[in-house]
Amino acid sequence: MSMEEWSERTSEEHDWPVKVEYGLVLLLMLVSTVFAAISLMWPSSVAAHPGGLAADGCHNDRKNGGRHCHGVSAPRVKEPRSAGPDVHYLNCADARAAGAAPVRRGQPGYAKHLDRDGDGIGCE
């Protein structure tokens, strides 16, 4: 075997791993570029949490009760209405919106479903 034959044979045997390595590096660079572009376009800072907002920029806060506002001043609080004996509040947000919270046992509008801990004070 001559030196030229040996040189050609050796370069052919070791050429395919280099080609595979270059291909993998190029594929990795392409995938990284695609992920970088997607992450820049994704509006992650805008999507704080799902849920629609009312015209005043607020929505009901189910976890803490009441209303929760986004980037606007707090909504105006309604003056308490006179509560007659037939007043019924669906939930604490409704009682707060009417200006009646907290509702104590014996007062118009008090109901057990408003008093989670059973201490006689609803929507506290």
N, C-alpha and C positions, 0 to 999 in steps of 0.2 A: 504494500500500500504506500503510495507516494504521499508526500507532505500535503499537496494540494487536495487530494482525495480525502485525506483525514480531516483537513480544515473544513471542507464543504460538509462532510458528514457530521462533524461536531457542531457546526453552526446550525444545521437543520434540526438536530436533536434537541438543542437548547433554545431554539427560537420560539416554540409554541408556549412555554410558560411565561415568557416575557409578553407575548401577545395577550394571553389571558389576564395577566396582571394589569396591563394597560387598559384592557376592556373593563375590568372590575373597577378600576380607579375612575374611569370616565363615567360609568354607570352610577357610582357613588356620588360623584360631583353633580350629575344631572338630577338625581333624587334630592340631594341637599338643596339645590337651587329651587326646585319645585316647592319643597316644604318652606323655604324661606319666603318665597313669593306669596304662598297661601297665608302664612302667618302675618305678613304685612297687610294683606287685604282683609283679613278676618276682623270684624268689629267687636273684639273681645271687651274693650273698655265700655262700650255702649250697652252691652247685654248684661246689666247688673243682675236682674232676675226677670222671669217672665211675668206677664200680667199687664192688662190694659190700664191706662190712666184715664181718669175723668177729665173734663174740660179744665178743671183747676189744677191739673198736674198731680193729683193725689189718687190714692186707692186705699181700700180697706186693708188693714194690717191684721191678718188672721192670727198671727203668733202672739202679738201683744195687745190686740184689740185697738179700736180707734182707727185713725187714718194716718197714712204715711205719705209724705210729699217728696217730690224729686225736683230739686233745683228751683223751687218757687217759694214764695213766702207762705207761711201757714194760712190755711183758709180761715175766714172769719167764723167766729163761734156764734152760734145762734143763741138768742136770749132764751132762758128756760120758759117753756110754756106751762100754763097752769094745768096740772095733771089731775084729771078727774078720776073717779073710782073705776072707770072702764078702760083705763090706759093699759096697753100691753106693748112691751118692747120685744121684738124678735130676737135681738141679741144686744150685746153691750155697745156695739157701734151705733145701733139705733138709739139706745138710751143716751149715749154721749152726744150724738147729733142733736137730740132734743134738749140737751143741757140738764138732764136729770141724774147723771151718774155722779157719785155712787148712789144706788137705790137701797134703802134700808128696809128691813122686814117691817111690815105695817104701813109703809108708804104706798101710795098709788103707783102701779107699774112694777112693784117687786114681784119676782117669780123665782122659783128654785133653780131654773135653768140659767139664771143670771148670777147665781151665788155658787160658784164652783167648790169653794172650801166649806160651805155650810155654816159660816159664822154670822149670818144675818145681814151681811152687807154685800150687795150685788154690784158687779162692775167696778170693783175697787182697783 
